[in-house]
């Protein structure tokens, strides 16, 4: 059963005077990325053949991700009448597609796949929390709070299944760290950059990965505050198997904040 639907969003509270252009651009891009939930769920079902319990959870997760995209897309069209969410989705998928043919996890094991999913949910939970706190527009704030809560619940889902697989697969803390760092580096790939381009560039614009990537990261970095990074590091450490609250955690949070600040002024 869905935790919430589009009808639960307080659309009547929309305030056009509080729509910030930079955050609107981020919301448009996020609405496209979330639509990939069904494809990612299909990939996970391929990887976890023989585990119907997880496959069913993955399908529900994928449906919830799509609902996130629908909510953000609807808000973006209310905020900007010129924005066509469906057309933007078509443009996005024409330039970026999830690999649906993989029969095995690209992480080397099912436990490794679930580590990577935990890292993704860590990032999205922190990101939507940051967006909710950054925007002054009431409806977008309500949407982002719901999405952030969903992403935290998704993290717990993947973490629970990860622990189950760790009991039978040999994947130690350093192996999990390697996978986590690799997945974090993948945030530099085309998915986010192309979504930002597809959602915001003129119809006749030509995609330039470097400039789109720079523009997206600079915009996204500006919505974060130190406590968002601290929370993300705690969640990452937990997935890896490191002590969540330690001097290393404090150091990692400080380094992450410093790196993000460099992005914000790019």
N, C-alpha and C positions, 0 to 999 in steps of 0.2 A: 504493500500500500504506500502511495506517495506521501512523503512527509509534508509537502505543500504543493499547491498548484498555482497557476497564473492568477486564478481568481482570488487567492489569498493576498496578493500584492495590493497595497493601498494606492491604486492608480489615481484616485481622486485627489490625492495630496500633492500631485506633481506641481512643482514651482519652477517655471521657465527662467525666472530671474536668478536662480541658483545653479544653473547648468554651466559648468566650467568647460570651455572648449578642449583643453588638454585631457581632462578626464573623460569627456565624451568620446574622444578619439580612442582612448584606452578601452572604454566599454564596448565600442563598436568592434575592435579587434578581438576582445575576449569573447564576444558573442559568436564569432566565427570559430575560434579554437574549440569552444565547448561543444560545437556541433559535431566534432570528430568523435564524440563519446561512443556512438554506435560502432564505428569502425574499430576503435580500440577494444571495445568489448568483444567484437568478433575475433580479433587477434588473440585476446586472452583465452577465449573459448577454444581456439586452435591449440594454444600452448598447454592448456589444462584439460585435454581430452582424458576421459576416465575419472574426472572429479566433478560429477554433476552438481554437488553442493556449491563448489566455487563458481562453476559456470553460471549457475542461476544467479548468484550474487553479482557476478560480472555483468550480466545482462541488465539487472536492476540498476547497477551503478551507471552503465552506459545510458540508460533512459534518463536518469537523474542529471547526468552531464548535459544531455540534449535540452532538458528543461531549463537548465541554467542559460544556455545559449538563446533559447526562445525568450526568456524573461529579459535578458540584456538587450536582445535585438528589438523587442517590442518597446522597451524604454528608449533606446536610441532613436527609433522612428518617431516616438512622441517628442523627443528633444530636438530632433532634426527631421523635418518633414521631407527633406530631399533624400534621406537615407532609405535605401531599399534593402532590407536585410536578406531577403531571398536571393536577390541578384548578387549581393556581396558574397553570399555563401557559394553560389555557382562560380564566381570569379576565384574565390579562395581554393575550392576543390580542383579547379582547372590547373592551378599552379602548385598545389601541395596535396599529396595523397598518402594516407597511412598504408604501410605494407601489410596486405591482408593474406599473403601467401605463406608466411612463415608458419611452420609446423612446430618449431621449437623456439624457446626463448632466446633472444639475442643476448641475454645476460648469462647464458651457459647452464642455467638450472632454473627450476621453478622457484626455489627460495630466492635466487638472485633476481628473478623477475619481480617478485613481491617486494624486495628491498627497493628496487627502482620505482615501483608504484608508490611506496611509502614516501619516497623523496619527492615525487610529483605532487602528491597530496599535501605534503609539507609546504611546498612552494605555493600552491593555489590557496590553501587555507590562510597563509600569511598575506598573500597578495590581496585577496578579497577583504580581509580584515583591514588592511591598509587603505584600500579603496573606500570602504565604508566610513572610515574615520577621516579620510581626506575630502570627500565630497560634502557639499552643503545641501545638495538636492535630496529631499526626504525619500522619494520613491527609490532612487538609485541606492541610497543608504540601506533601505529596507531589503532590497534585492540582494545586495552584497553581503549583508549580515546573514541572510538565509543561505546563500551559497557558501560562505565561510564555514557555517555550522555543518553543512553537508560535507564539505571537504575534510573537516576534522573527523567526522563520522566515517568517511571513506578511508582516511588514514588508519583509524582503529580497525576497520574491516580488513585491510590488507596486512596490517601488523599481526592480527590474530592468525590469519592464514599463513603468514610468513613463519611465525613461531611453530606452527604445525609442521611445516615442511623442513624447518631447521632440525627437527627431531629425527628426520630420516636422511637428510642430505648434509654432506660435509661442507659447510660454508662458514668459516670462522669470521671473526671481527675484521681482520685485515682484508679478507675477500669482500666482505660487505662494504668496507670503506672504499675499496677500489670501484665497486659498482656504483656506490653513491656519488663519488667524485665524477665518474664518467657520466652519470645521468645529469648532474649539475652542469657539466660542460655542454651537454646536449641542448641546454636552454639557449645556447648560442646558434642553434641551427636555424633552418628556414621557416619552421612552423610559426613562431611568434612574429618574426620579421615580415613574412609574407602575409600573415593575417592583418598586420598593421597597415601594410600597403594596400591589400585588397579592400579593406574597410574604408580607407581614407584618401587614397590617391585618385586623381582624375581618371575618368574612363579610358583616356588615350595615353595615360602615363605608362612608361616602361619600367619594369621592376629592376631596381639596382639594390642588390642584397646589402652592400656595405652601408649605403645611406639609410635604407629602411631599418636595418639593424641598429644603427646609431640613433635614429630618431625614436624608435620604440624604447630602447633601453634608457635613453635620457628621460623620456616622459614617465616611464614606469618607476624609475629610481626616485623621482621627486615625491611620490606618494608615501614612501616608506619612512618610518621613524625607528630609532634604535631598538625599541621593545619588540618590533615586528621581527627583526633579525634575531634577537635573543631567543624568541619563541621558536623560530625556525631551526636554529642550531640545536636547541634542546630536543626537538622532535627528530632531527637528523641523527643526533647522538644515540637516541633511544633505539632507532631502527638499526643502527650499526652495531649496537651492543656496548657502546661506551657509556661511562657514567654521565648522566645528563647534566648534573650540577657539579662543576669542578673548575679548577683554574684553566684547564684546556678549553672548556666551554666558554669562559669569559674571554679568553684570547681569540678563539675562533669567531665569536660574535663581534669583537672589536675589528678584526681583520675584514669580516664581511661588510661591516658598516663603512669602513674606509674605502673598500673597493666599490661599494654602491655609490658613495659620494662622488667618486671619480666619474662614474657613469652619468650622474645628474648634471654635471657641468660640461659634459662632452659636446 
